[in-house]
């Protein structure tokens, strides 16, 4: 997995995006997720792809890569708590049919350092 500074993850093997476990912990219990893109949409790095509401706050999720949206995780509409339970697996937000690699993404070791530096 690769990670963005804004706490999104990207799995090159599955072409899926989601928020990190760190991010879902900071948000608390999720109450609503709205995916802002649809299948076939072209997305660029930094585009808003979802809005997440929790008991604490509301946050925007940004795309860590550019590409063409292949699938949207529709299960999240009725079960936003999937992200709390499995942020970096079943709680994925969207997947891509093709993508451009973003050189600014971090590996897990660099992401751990980034989280430490933030606090």
Secondary structure, DSSP 8 states (H G I E B T S, - for coil): -EE-TTSEEEETTTTEEEE-HHHHHHH-SEEEEEE---TT-EE-TT-EEEEEEESS-EEEEE-SSEEEEEEE-THHHH-THHHHHHTTTTT--EEEEEEE--TT-B-HHHHHHHHHHH-
